[in-house]
Amino acid sequence: PCDEQSWPDVDHGLVCGPCKVLVDNFETTYGTCGGYCASINRTCTGAWNEHGDSCLVDHPMECFTQLKSSDAICECGEAGVAPASPPPPPSPCDEQSWPDVDHGLVCGPCKVLV
């Protein structure tokens, strides 16, 4: 069992499914769902941008997608499952500093949603 209620920073106590929660303080504390899951010694198995502080999915994302948002939905697999991949190397383009990036979405190296 995941015991999601014991996980840190569960926004409004929302459990969105088995081992799947709405994470608060997402950008400032964890950066990615991979970072959140690693903080509780688990492996990220799913990540989504949420809609309206709820379990409603706006769009899926990768476990190491950085999102300029206070919250996101993260799914963390069992403890001790295969180790998480290291985060990708920083992009030479520094997309996070670009203006007018829609919801902080970086679609690939030097490629953003505006």
DSSP file with accessible surface (Angstrom, degrees, kcal/mol):
  #  RESIDUE AA STRUCTURE BP1 BP2  ACC     N-H-->O    O-->H-N    N-H-->O    O-->H-N    TCO  KAPPA ALPHA  PHI   PSI    X-CA   Y-CA   Z-CA
    1    1 A P              0   0  154      0, 0.0     0, 0.0     0, 0.0     0, 0.0   0.000 360.0 360.0 360.0 151.3    0.0    0.0    0.0
    2    2 A a        -     0   0    8     76,-0.1     4,-0.1    18,-0.0     5,-0.0   0.725 360.0-150.6 -87.6 -27.1    1.1    3.5   -0.7
    3    3 A D    >   -     0   0   99      1,-0.1     3,-2.2     2,-0.1     4,-0.3   0.950  19.9-178.5  53.4  52.5   -0.3    5.3    2.4
    4    4 A E  G >  S+     0   0   36      1,-0.3     3,-1.7     2,-0.2    -1,-0.1   0.785  70.8  70.1 -55.5 -29.5   -0.8    8.5    0.4
    5    5 A Q  G 3  S+     0   0  135      1,-0.3    -1,-0.3    10,-0.0     5,-0.1   0.759  96.6  53.2 -63.8 -20.6   -2.1   10.3    3.5
    6    6 A S  G <  S+     0   0   77     -3,-2.2    -1,-0.3    -4,-0.1    -2,-0.2   0.543  86.5 106.5 -89.7  -6.1    1.5   10.2    4.9
    7    7 A W  S X  S-     0   0   17     -3,-1.7     3,-0.5    -4,-0.3     2,-0.1  -0.432  75.8-108.9 -73.0 148.5    3.1   11.8    1.8
    8    8 A P  T 3  S+     0   0   49      0, 0.0    16,-0.1     0, 0.0    -1,-0.1  -0.359  88.0  10.9 -77.1 155.2    4.2   15.4    2.1
    9    9 A D  T 3   +     0   0   54      1,-0.2    15,-3.6    14,-0.1     2,-0.8   0.814  69.1 170.5  52.7  41.8    2.6   18.4    0.5
   10   10 A V  E X   -A   23   0A  27     -3,-0.5     3,-1.8    13,-0.2    13,-0.2  -0.771  37.6-125.2 -82.9 110.7   -0.6   16.7   -0.7
   11   11 A D  E >  S-     0   0A  13     11,-2.8     3,-2.4    -2,-0.8    11,-0.2  -0.406  83.6 -15.2 -63.7 122.9   -2.7   19.7   -1.9
   12   12 A H  E 3  S-     0   0A 133      1,-0.3    -1,-0.3    -2,-0.2    -2,-0.0   0.718 115.5 -77.8  57.2  17.9   -6.1   19.8   -0.1
   13   13 A G  E <  S+     0   0A  39     -3,-1.8     2,-0.6     1,-0.2    -1,-0.3   0.707  82.0 168.6  67.6  20.2   -5.4   16.1    0.9
   14   14 A L  E <   -     0   0A  54     -3,-2.4     8,-2.0     8,-0.2     2,-0.6  -0.544  21.3-172.6 -79.5 116.2   -6.4   15.1   -2.7
   15   15 A V  E     -A   21   0A  50     -2,-0.6     6,-0.3     6,-0.2    40,-0.1  -0.934   1.6-171.6-101.9 119.9   -5.6   11.5   -3.6
   16   16 A b  E     -     0   0A  29      4,-2.4     5,-0.2    -2,-0.6    -1,-0.1   0.459  61.2 -40.9 -95.1  -2.9   -6.3   11.1   -7.3
   17   17 A G  E >  S-A   20   0A  22      3,-1.1     3,-2.1     0, 0.0    -1,-0.3  -0.928  98.1 -25.8 162.7-178.6   -5.8    7.3   -7.5
   18   18 A P  T 3  S-     0   0  110      0, 0.0     3,-0.1     0, 0.0    58,-0.0  -0.373 132.8 -11.3 -59.0 122.1   -3.6    4.5   -6.2
   19   19 A a  T 3  S+     0   0   18      1,-0.2    57,-2.6    -2,-0.1     2,-0.4   0.766 113.8 116.8  60.6  28.4   -0.2    6.1   -5.4
   20   20 A K  E <   +AB  17  75A  46     -3,-2.1    -4,-2.4    55,-0.2    -3,-1.1  -0.982  37.3 164.9-135.5 117.9   -1.3    9.3   -7.2
   21   21 A V  E     -AB  15  74A   0     53,-2.5    53,-2.5    -2,-0.4     2,-0.7  -0.898  43.6-108.6-133.6 161.5   -1.7   12.7   -5.5
   22   22 A L  E     - B   0  73A   0     -8,-2.0   -11,-2.8    -2,-0.3     2,-0.5  -0.827  42.8-146.6 -87.8 113.9   -2.1   16.4   -6.2
   23   23 A V  E     -AB  10  72A   0     49,-3.5    49,-1.3    -2,-0.7     3,-0.4  -0.748   8.8-155.9 -91.2 127.5    1.3   17.8   -5.0
   24   24 A D  S    S+     0   0   49    -15,-3.6    47,-0.2    -2,-0.5     5,-0.1  -0.537  77.4  29.9 -92.6 164.2    1.4   21.2   -3.5
   25   25 A N  S  >>S+     0   0   57     45,-0.4     4,-2.2    -2,-0.2     5,-0.8   0.844  79.8 155.3  56.9  33.8    4.6   23.4   -3.5
   26   26 A F  I  >> +     0   0    0     44,-2.7     5,-3.0    -3,-0.4     4,-1.6   0.963  64.8  33.3 -60.9 -59.5    5.4   21.7   -6.8
   27   27 A E  I  45S+     0   0   88     42,-1.6    -1,-0.2     3,-0.2    43,-0.1   0.924 123.4  44.5 -66.7 -42.9    7.7   24.2   -8.5
   28   28 A T  I  45S+     0   0  113     41,-0.1    -1,-0.2     1,-0.1    -2,-0.2   0.841 127.5  22.9 -75.7 -31.7    9.3   25.6   -5.4
   29   29 A T  I  <5S+     0   0   82     -4,-2.2    -3,-0.2    -5,-0.1    -2,-0.2   0.842 136.4  15.0-103.9 -41.1   10.1   22.4   -3.5
   30   30 A Y  I  << -     0   0   39     -4,-1.6     2,-1.5    -5,-0.8    -3,-0.2   0.759  66.8-160.2-112.2 -34.8   10.2   19.5   -6.0
   31   31 A G  S   <S+     0   0   18     -5,-3.0    36,-0.8    -6,-0.2     2,-0.3  -0.122  73.9  23.9  81.5 -43.8   10.5   20.9   -9.5
   32   32 A T  S  > S-     0   0   15     -2,-1.5     4,-2.1    34,-0.2    32,-0.2  -0.950  81.7-110.6-145.6 164.9    9.3   17.6  -11.1
   33   33 A c  H  > S+     0   0    1     30,-0.4     4,-3.0    32,-0.4     5,-0.3   0.865 120.5  58.9 -66.8 -32.8    7.3   14.6  -10.2
   34   34 A G  H  > S+     0   0    2     29,-2.9     4,-2.3     1,-0.2    -1,-0.2   0.919 106.4  47.7 -58.8 -41.8   10.5   12.6  -10.3
   35   35 A G  H  > S+     0   0   25     28,-0.3     4,-1.5     2,-0.2    -2,-0.2   0.896 112.1  49.4 -65.9 -39.9   11.8   14.9   -7.6
   36   36 A Y  H  X S+     0   0    0     -4,-2.1     4,-0.6     2,-0.2     3,-0.3   0.962 113.1  45.2 -63.4 -51.0    8.7   14.6   -5.5
   37   37 A d  H ><>S+     0   0    0     -4,-3.0     5,-2.6     1,-0.2     3,-1.3   0.902 110.2  54.6 -62.2 -39.7    8.7   10.8   -5.7
   38   38 A A  H ><5S+     0   0   56     -4,-2.3     3,-2.0    -5,-0.3    -1,-0.2   0.860  98.8  63.8 -61.5 -32.8   12.4   10.6   -5.0
   39   39 A S  H 3<5S+     0   0   62     -4,-1.5    -1,-0.3    -3,-0.3    -2,-0.2   0.720 109.1  39.8 -65.8 -20.0   11.8   12.7   -1.8
   40   40 A I  T <<5S-     0   0   34     -3,-1.3    -1,-0.3    -4,-0.6    -2,-0.2   0.058 122.0-105.6-114.5  23.7    9.7    9.8   -0.5
   41   41 A N  T < 5S+     0   0  135     -3,-2.0    39,-0.6     1,-0.2     2,-0.3   0.870  83.0 117.9  56.7  41.4   12.0    7.1   -1.8
   42   42 A R      < -     0   0   33     -5,-2.6     2,-0.4    37,-0.2    -1,-0.2  -0.849  64.1-113.3-128.2 170.5    9.7    6.1   -4.6
   43   43 A T        -     0   0   22     35,-0.5    34,-3.7    34,-0.4     2,-0.2  -0.883  30.8-114.6-108.5 134.9   10.0    6.1   -8.4
   44   44 A e  E     +C   76   0A  15     -2,-0.4    32,-0.3    32,-0.3    19,-0.1  -0.481  36.2 169.5 -67.4 129.2    7.8    8.3  -10.6
   45   45 A T  E     +     0   0A  73     30,-3.0     2,-0.3     1,-0.4    31,-0.2   0.395  65.4   8.7-118.9  -2.2    5.4    6.3  -12.7
   46   46 A G  E     -C   75   0A  11     29,-1.3    29,-2.7    17,-0.1    -1,-0.4  -0.934  55.3-169.2-174.1 150.5    3.2    9.1  -14.0
   47   47 A A  E     +CD  74  61A   3     14,-0.6    14,-2.6    -2,-0.3     2,-0.3  -0.987   9.9 172.5-150.1 138.3    2.9   12.9  -14.1
   48   48 A W  E     -CD  73  60A  48     25,-2.4    25,-2.5    -2,-0.3     2,-0.4  -0.997  33.1-123.2-145.0 147.4    0.2   15.3  -15.2
   49   49 A N  E     - D   0  59A   5     10,-3.0     9,-3.3    -2,-0.3    10,-1.3  -0.775  40.4-141.1 -84.7 134.0   -0.6   19.0  -15.2
   50   50 A E  E     - D   0  57A  18     -2,-0.4     2,-0.5    21,-0.4     7,-0.2  -0.462   0.5-128.4 -95.7 170.7   -3.8   19.4  -13.3
   51   51 A H  S    S-     0   0  108      5,-2.2     5,-0.5     3,-0.2     3,-0.2  -0.975  78.5 -13.7-121.1 120.6   -6.8   21.8  -13.9
   52   52 A G  S    S-     0   0   61     -2,-0.5    -1,-0.2     1,-0.2     3,-0.1   0.870 116.8 -60.9  65.6  43.8   -8.2   24.0  -11.1
   53   53 A D  S    S+     0   0   75      1,-0.2     2,-0.2    -3,-0.1    -1,-0.2   0.906 112.9 102.4  52.2  46.4   -6.6   22.5   -8.0
   54   54 A S  S    S-     0   0   28      2,-0.3    -1,-0.2    -3,-0.2    -3,-0.2  -0.790  90.7 -93.7-143.0-175.9   -8.2   19.2   -8.6
   55   55 A b  S    S+     0   0   45     -2,-0.2     2,-0.4    -5,-0.1    -3,-0.1   0.340  82.7 120.0 -87.1   5.6   -7.6   15.7   -9.9
   56   56 A L        -     0   0  111     -5,-0.5    -5,-2.2     1,-0.1     2,-0.4  -0.601  65.4-129.6 -73.2 126.5   -8.8   16.7  -13.3
   57   57 A V  E     -D   50   0A  67     -2,-0.4    -7,-0.2    -7,-0.2    -2,-0.1  -0.643  25.8-178.1 -82.0 125.7   -6.0   16.2  -15.8
   58   58 A D  E    S-     0   0A  76     -9,-3.3    -8,-0.2    -2,-0.4    -1,-0.2   0.885  73.5 -30.1 -81.7 -50.2   -5.1   19.2  -18.1
   59   59 A H  E     -D   49   0A  41    -10,-1.3   -10,-3.0     2,-0.0    -1,-0.4  -0.956  64.7-105.6-163.8 150.6   -2.4   17.3  -19.9
   60   60 A P  E     -D   48   0A  95      0, 0.0     2,-0.3     0, 0.0   -12,-0.3  -0.391  37.8-179.6 -73.7 157.7    0.1   14.4  -19.3
   61   61 A M  E     -D   47   0A  24    -14,-2.6   -14,-0.6    -2,-0.1     2,-0.1  -0.922  31.3 -87.9-147.3 172.3    3.8   15.2  -18.9
   62   62 A E    >   -     0   0  149     -2,-0.3     3,-1.9     1,-0.1   -29,-0.3  -0.463  39.6-110.4 -81.4 158.6    7.0   13.3  -18.3
   63   63 A e  T 3  S+     0   0   26      1,-0.3   -29,-2.9    -2,-0.1   -30,-0.4   0.767 119.7  43.2 -59.7 -26.3    8.3   12.5  -14.8
   64   64 A F  T 3  S+     0   0   51    -31,-0.2     2,-0.4   -32,-0.2    -1,-0.3   0.168  81.7 127.5-110.1  21.1   11.1   15.0  -15.2
   65   65 A T    <   -     0   0   28     -3,-1.9     2,-0.4    22,-0.0   -32,-0.4  -0.631  54.8-139.2 -74.6 126.4    9.1   17.8  -16.9
   66   66 A Q        -     0   0  110     -2,-0.4     2,-0.4   -34,-0.1    40,-0.4  -0.734  22.3-168.7 -86.4 137.3    9.6   21.1  -15.0
   67   67 A L        -     0   0    4    -36,-0.8     2,-1.9    -2,-0.4    37,-0.2  -0.992  27.5-136.3-132.9 130.5    6.4   23.0  -14.7
   68   68 A K  S    S+     0   0  102     35,-0.5     2,-0.3    -2,-0.4    37,-0.1  -0.594  71.2 108.6 -83.1  76.5    5.9   26.7  -13.5
   69   69 A S  S    S-     0   0   26     -2,-1.9   -42,-1.6    35,-0.1    -2,-0.1  -0.991  73.4-131.0-150.4 150.6    3.0   25.7  -11.3
   70   70 A S  S    S+     0   0   71     -2,-0.3   -44,-2.7   -44,-0.2   -45,-0.4   0.681  92.6  24.8 -77.5 -16.7    2.3   25.4   -7.6
   71   71 A D        +     0   0    4    -46,-0.2   -21,-0.4   -47,-0.2     2,-0.3  -0.981  57.3 166.8-148.9 158.3    0.8   22.0   -8.1
   72   72 A A  E     -B   23   0A   0    -49,-1.3   -49,-3.5    -2,-0.3     2,-0.6  -0.964  39.9-101.8-158.7 162.5    0.7   18.9  -10.3
   73   73 A I  E     -BC  22  48A   0    -25,-2.5   -25,-2.4    -2,-0.3     2,-0.4  -0.839  40.4-175.2 -95.8 124.9   -0.5   15.4  -10.2
   74   74 A c  E     -BC  21  47A   0    -53,-2.5   -53,-2.5    -2,-0.6     2,-0.5  -0.967  15.3-158.6-123.0 139.3    2.3   12.8   -9.5
   75   75 A E  E     -BC  20  46A  53    -29,-2.7   -30,-3.0    -2,-0.4   -29,-1.3  -0.974  12.0-165.5-115.1 124.5    2.1    9.1   -9.4
   76   76 A d  E     - C   0  44A   0    -57,-2.6   -32,-0.3    -2,-0.5     3,-0.1  -0.956   9.9-142.3-117.4 121.7    4.8    7.3   -7.4
   77   77 A G        -     0   0   11    -34,-3.7   -34,-0.4    -2,-0.5     3,-0.1  -0.031  45.3 -55.2 -70.5 179.8    5.5    3.6   -7.8
   78   78 A E    >   -     0   0   94    -36,-0.1     3,-1.5     1,-0.1   -35,-0.5  -0.129  65.0 -94.7 -56.7 149.8    6.4    1.2   -5.0
   79   79 A A  T 3  S+     0   0   60      1,-0.2   -37,-0.2   -37,-0.2    -1,-0.1  -0.345 110.0  25.0 -62.7 142.4    9.5    2.0   -3.0
   80   80 A G  T 3  S+     0   0   82    -39,-0.6    -1,-0.2     1,-0.2   -38,-0.1   0.503  86.0 138.8  81.3   2.8   12.6    0.2   -4.2
   81   81 A V  S <  S-     0   0   70     -3,-1.5    -1,-0.2     1,-0.2     3,-0.1  -0.289  73.5 -48.6 -70.6 167.5   11.4   -0.1   -7.8
   82   82 A A  S    S-     0   0   70      1,-0.1    -1,-0.2    -3,-0.1     3,-0.1   0.020  76.8 -96.5 -38.4 138.1   14.0    0.6  -10.5
   83   83 A P        -     0   0  120      0, 0.0    -1,-0.1     0, 0.0   -40,-0.1  -0.249  43.1-101.0 -62.9 149.6   15.8    3.9   -9.8
   84   84 A A        -     0   0   46    -42,-0.1   -41,-0.0    -3,-0.1   -50,-0.0  -0.321  39.1-103.8 -68.6 148.7   14.6    7.0  -11.5
   85   85 A S        -     0   0   84      1,-0.1    -1,-0.1    -3,-0.1   -51,-0.0  -0.438  42.9-101.5 -66.9 148.6   16.5    8.2  -14.5
   86   86 A P        -     0   0  108      0, 0.0    -1,-0.1     0, 0.0   -22,-0.1  -0.358  47.5 -91.9 -67.6 153.6   18.6   11.2  -13.9
   87   87 A P        -     0   0   91      0, 0.0   -22,-0.0     0, 0.0   -23,-0.0  -0.308  50.6 -96.1 -63.9 150.7   17.2   14.5  -15.0
   88   88 A P        -     0   0   91      0, 0.0     3,-0.1     0, 0.0    -3,-0.0  -0.289  49.1 -90.8 -63.8 154.9   18.1   15.5  -18.5
   89   89 A P        -     0   0  114      0, 0.0     0, 0.0     0, 0.0     0, 0.0  -0.301  56.8 -85.6 -63.1 152.1   21.1   17.9  -18.8
   90   90 A P        -     0   0  126      0, 0.0     0, 0.0     0, 0.0     0, 0.0  -0.295  48.2-108.7 -60.6 143.8   20.1   21.6  -18.8
   91   91 A S    >   -     0   0   34      1,-0.1     3,-1.1    -3,-0.1    17,-0.0  -0.485  13.7-133.6 -72.1 142.7   19.2   22.9  -22.2
   92   92 A P  T 3  S+     0   0  127      0, 0.0    -1,-0.1     0, 0.0     0, 0.0   0.659 104.8  60.6 -69.0 -11.2   21.6   25.3  -23.8
   93   93 A f  T 3  S-     0   0   37     18,-0.0     4,-0.1     5,-0.0    -2,-0.0   0.610  92.8-141.6 -92.6 -14.4   18.6   27.6  -24.6
   94   94 A D    X   -     0   0   96     -3,-1.1     3,-2.0     1,-0.1     4,-0.3   0.953  24.1-177.1  50.5  57.2   17.4   28.2  -21.0
   95   95 A E  G >  S+     0   0   12      1,-0.3     3,-1.7     2,-0.2    -1,-0.1   0.784  71.6  71.4 -57.7 -28.5   13.8   28.0  -22.1
   96   96 A Q  G 3  S+     0   0   52      1,-0.3    -1,-0.3    10,-0.0     5,-0.1   0.764  96.5  52.6 -62.5 -21.6   12.6   28.8  -18.5
   97   97 A S  G <  S+     0   0   78     -3,-2.0    -1,-0.3    -4,-0.1    -2,-0.2   0.532  85.2 108.6 -90.9  -4.9   13.8   32.4  -19.1
   98   98 A W  S X  S-     0   0   90     -3,-1.7     3,-0.6    -4,-0.3     2,-0.1  -0.433  72.6-114.8 -71.4 146.8   11.9   32.9  -22.3
   99   99 A P  T 3  S+     0   0  102      0, 0.0    -1,-0.1     0, 0.0    -2,-0.1  -0.384  87.4  15.3 -79.3 156.7    8.9   35.3  -22.2
  100  100 A D  T 3  S+     0   0  143      1,-0.2     2,-0.6    14,-0.1    -2,-0.0   0.744  72.3 165.9  57.7  32.3    5.3   34.2  -22.7
  101  101 A V    X   -     0   0   31     -3,-0.6     3,-1.4    13,-0.2     2,-0.4  -0.697  42.5-119.1 -79.2 120.1    5.8   30.5  -22.3
  102  102 A D  G >  S-     0   0   67     11,-2.9     3,-2.2    -2,-0.6    11,-0.2  -0.459  84.5 -22.5 -66.5 117.4    2.3   29.0  -21.9
  103  103 A H  G 3  S-     0   0  109     -2,-0.4   -35,-0.5     1,-0.3    -1,-0.3   0.760 113.8 -73.5  54.6  23.4    2.1   27.3  -18.5
  104  104 A G  G <  S+     0   0    3     -3,-1.4     2,-0.6     1,-0.2    -1,-0.3   0.745  82.4 168.8  68.5  20.6    5.9   26.9  -18.5
  105  105 A L    <   -     0   0   26     -3,-2.2     8,-2.0     8,-0.2     2,-0.6  -0.580  19.3-172.2 -79.1 115.3    5.7   24.2  -21.1
  106  106 A V  E     -E  112   0B  44     -2,-0.6     6,-0.3   -40,-0.4   -40,-0.1  -0.926   1.6-173.7-103.0 118.3    9.0   23.2  -22.6
  107  107 A C  E     -     0   0B  77      4,-2.0     5,-0.2    -2,-0.6    -1,-0.1   0.621  61.6 -40.6 -90.3 -14.5    8.2   20.8  -25.5
  108  108 A G  E >  S-E  111   0B  21      3,-1.5     3,-2.2   -17,-0.0    -1,-0.3  -0.952  95.9 -28.9 170.1 179.5   11.9   19.9  -26.3
  109  109 A P  T 3  S-     0   0  113      0, 0.0     3,-0.1     0, 0.0    -2,-0.0  -0.356 131.6  -9.2 -57.3 122.9   15.3   21.5  -26.6
  110  110 A f  T 3  S+     0   0   57      1,-0.1     2,-0.4    -2,-0.1    -4,-0.0   0.781 114.8 111.1  60.3  30.0   14.8   25.1  -27.6
  111  111 A K  E <   +E  108   0B 131     -3,-2.2    -4,-2.0     2,-0.0    -3,-1.5  -0.975  39.3 164.6-140.2 120.2   11.1   24.5  -28.2
  112  112 A V  E     -E  106   0B  30     -2,-0.4     2,-0.5    -6,-0.3    -6,-0.2  -0.895  38.8-112.1-133.0 163.3    8.2   25.9  -26.1
  113  113 A L              0   0   73     -8,-2.0   -11,-2.9    -2,-0.3    -8,-0.2  -0.850 360.0 360.0 -93.2 126.4    4.5   26.4  -26.1
  114  114 A V              0   0  120     -2,-0.5   -13,-0.2   -13,-0.3   -14,-0.1  -0.825 360.0 360.0-117.5 360.0    3.7   30.1  -26.3
